[in-house]
Amino acid sequence: MADMIDMKRTKAEQKARSKPTSVGQSQYPYGLSISLGHSELTKLGIDKLPQVGTKIHLAAQAHVVSVSQNTDADGESRRVDLELRKLGVTPKPSAPSPEATNKGMLGAIDKALAPADADGDGDGAADTDDDGD
């Protein structure tokens, strides 16, 4: 996967905008937002809506639908319009339950503290006689 680049507007970009960023305005450009409706959520297997602020990993295949390049008194500007055609989402992995974590920790402690089973018969003790049983 390609390196992830934070597209948040820099302080200089925010300052250069014609109006200052208000409290409710995103620090990310409008064109970086996508909206998934009921049909799209269903196709992606998202049955339960995530909470606002949840991070979701998104993979996309986009097609270039338009390109333009201009030079005017303000300088050069370039633009590429993309159409997202294929999407995949990966939900944030859930943390193991405290019970599972405790069992794993207790199991590791039990194993570490168990006496060595030198003869491999499962009794936790070495075979002391010479018959191998």
CORRAWO-V805087 format. One record per backbone hydrogen bond with DSSP energy under -0.5 kcal/mol. NH is the residue of the N-H (numbers start at 1). CO is the residue of the C=O. Records with the same first field share a line. If there is no record, write none. Layout:
# CORRAWO-V805087
NH=CO ; CO
This chain:
# CORRAWO-V805087
7=5
9=27
14=10
15=11
16=12
17=13 ; 14
25=22
32=29
33=30
37=35
41=37
42=38
43=39
44=40
45=42
46=41
47=45
49=47
54=51
57=90
59=88
61=86
62=60
63=83
65=63 ; 81
66=81
68=79
70=77
72=75
75=72
77=70
79=68
81=66
82=80
83=63
84=82
85=61 ; 83
86=61
88=59
90=57
91=89
101=97
102=98
103=99
104=100
105=101
106=102
107=103
108=104
109=105
110=106
111=107
112=108
113=109
114=110
118=116
119=125
120=117
132=129
